[in-house]
Amino acid sequence: MATTIIYAHPYEGSFNHAILQETQKLLAAKNEACRVIDLYAEGFNPVYSKEELALFNQGQALDPSVQKYQQMIKESRRLIFIFPIWWADMPAIVKGFLDKVLLKQFAYVESKTGLKGLLDIDEVLVVSTSTAPTFYLKYFCGNTVGKAMLGHTFKGVGAKRCKWVNCGRVNLVAQEKRQAFLSALAGVV
C-alpha cells in the first residue's frame, strides 16, 4: 500500500515545495511507495457545480478526477497533506478536495450516532507553513487543521492516527530554521 501526498501550492519556488521534495526523498530512502496529487498542477476544481451538488447525497461525482483520487486513497494506508495556512485555515483547493472526494458511500455512511468511517487509513499527516506562529493558530484561531480537518473529518472517515506539524512564522525565520524544520521531518514522515 502506498503513501499518497496531497500537495497544494501553486509556486515551485515555495518552502512548501521544498517540504514536498524532502518528504519524497525521505519516503524513497525508506523504500516506501509514494504518489503525489498536485492539486494546482492538475487543475483540480474545488468548486461544486449545482449538477455535482445534486449528486452529493448519492455519493457520486461528475468530475473524473474525483474517482481517480478516490482510487488512490483506497490504495493508500497513509495520506500526507502539504499546504500553506492562509487566513488561519487550509487553502480553498484543499477544502474543496475534502468536500468533493470524501463522499458518502466512499468515505463514510451516516448512522444514528453520527458518521461511520469507511476508509482504512492508518495515518493522516498534515505538514503546513504559516506566517502566524503555530501556537496562535492552535489557541487563538480555532485550530481548524487540528480540530476540523483531522479531529472531525479524518477521524470521522476512519483514519486511525492524525498528526499536524507546522512551520510557523515561515516568512520571518532564518534559512537555518527552515533547514532544521526540513531535517525534523525525518522524525514524522
VENQUIZI-V557529 format. One record per residue. RES is the residue in three letters. SS is DSSP state (H for helix, E for strand, C for the rest). D_FIRST is the distance of its C-alpha to the first C-alpha in Angstrom with 1 decimal. Layout:
# VENQUIZI-V557529
[[RES;SS;D_FIRST] [RES;SS;D_FIRST]]
This chain:
# VENQUIZI-V557529
[[MET;C;0.0] [ALA;E;3.8] [THR;E;7.0] [THR;E;9.5] [ILE;E;13.1] [ILE;E;15.9] [TYR;E;19.0] [ALA;E;22.5] [HIS;C;25.4] [PRO;C;27.9] [TYR;C;29.3] [GLU;C;27.8] [GLY;C;30.3] [SER;C;29.2] [PHE;H;28.0] [ASN;H;24.9] [HIS;H;24.1] [ALA;H;24.7] [ILE;H;22.2] [LEU;H;19.6] [GLN;H;20.5] [GLU;H;20.5] [THR;H;17.0] [GLN;H;15.7] [LYS;H;17.8] [LEU;H;16.7] [LEU;H;12.9] [ALA;H;14.1] [ALA;H;16.4] [LYS;C;13.6] [ASN;C;11.8] [GLU;C;8.8] [ALA;C;7.4] [CYS;E;9.0] [ARG;E;10.7] [VAL;E;14.0] [ILE;E;15.9] [ASP;E;19.4] [LEU;C;21.4] [TYR;C;24.8] [ALA;C;24.2] [GLU;C;22.8] [GLY;C;25.9] [PHE;C;24.2] [ASN;C;27.0] [PRO;C;26.6] [VAL;C;29.8] [TYR;C;30.2] [SER;C;32.9] [LYS;H;35.1] [GLU;H;33.7] [GLU;H;30.1] [LEU;H;31.3] [ALA;C;33.1] [LEU;C;29.8] [PHE;H;28.2] [ASN;H;29.3] [GLN;H;27.9] [GLY;C;24.4] [GLN;C;24.8] [ALA;C;24.9] [LEU;C;26.9] [ASP;C;24.9] [PRO;H;22.6] [SER;H;20.3] [VAL;H;19.6] [GLN;H;18.0] [LYS;H;16.0] [TYR;H;14.7] [GLN;H;14.2] [GLN;H;11.9] [MET;H;9.8] [ILE;H;9.9] [LYS;H;9.1] [GLU;C;5.8] [SER;E;5.2] [ARG;E;5.9] [ARG;E;8.4] [LEU;E;11.1] [ILE;E;13.8] [PHE;E;17.1] [ILE;E;19.8] [PHE;E;23.3] [PRO;E;27.0] [ILE;E;28.8] [TRP;E;31.7] [TRP;C;34.4] [ALA;C;32.6] [ASP;E;29.6] [MET;E;26.6] [PRO;C;27.6] [ALA;H;28.3] [ILE;H;25.6] [VAL;H;22.9] [LYS;H;24.9] [GLY;H;25.1] [PHE;H;21.4] [LEU;H;21.0] [ASP;H;24.0] [LYS;H;23.0] [VAL;H;19.3] [LEU;C;19.0] [LEU;C;21.4] [LYS;E;22.8] [GLN;C;21.3] [PHE;C;17.9] [ALA;C;17.5] [TYR;E;20.5] [VAL;E;23.7] [GLU;E;27.0] [SER;E;28.7] [LYS;C;32.1] [THR;C;30.8] [GLY;E;28.6] [LEU;E;25.0] [LYS;E;22.6] [GLY;E;19.0] [LEU;C;16.7] [LEU;C;13.4] [ASP;C;10.9] [ILE;C;10.3] [ASP;C;10.7] [GLU;E;12.4] [VAL;E;14.2] [LEU;E;16.1] [VAL;E;19.0] [VAL;E;20.8] [SER;E;24.2] [THR;E;27.6] [SER;C;30.9] [THR;C;34.6] [ALA;C;35.3] [PRO;C;34.9] [THR;H;31.8] [PHE;H;34.2] [TYR;H;36.0] [LEU;H;33.0] [LYS;H;32.1] [TYR;H;35.7] [PHE;C;37.7] [CYS;C;35.5] [GLY;C;33.7] [ASN;C;30.4] [THR;H;28.8] [VAL;H;25.3] [GLY;H;25.3] [LYS;H;27.0] [ALA;H;26.4] [MET;H;23.0] [LEU;H;21.2] [GLY;H;23.7] [HIS;H;24.4] [THR;H;21.9] [PHE;H;18.5] [LYS;H;19.9] [GLY;H;21.4] [VAL;C;18.3] [GLY;C;16.5] [ALA;C;15.0] [LYS;C;15.6] [ARG;E;16.5] [CYS;E;17.9] [LYS;E;19.6] [TRP;E;21.9] [VAL;E;23.4] [ASN;E;26.2] [CYS;E;28.5] [GLY;C;31.7] [ARG;C;34.9] [VAL;C;32.9] [ASN;C;36.0] [LEU;C;38.2] [VAL;C;36.3] [ALA;C;37.2] [GLN;H;35.0] [GLU;H;34.7] [LYS;H;33.2] [ARG;H;30.7] [GLN;H;29.8] [ALA;H;29.6] [PHE;H;27.2] [LEU;H;24.9] [SER;H;25.3] [ALA;H;24.5] [LEU;H;21.0] [ALA;H;20.1] [GLY;H;20.6] [VAL;C;18.4] [VAL;C;15.6]]
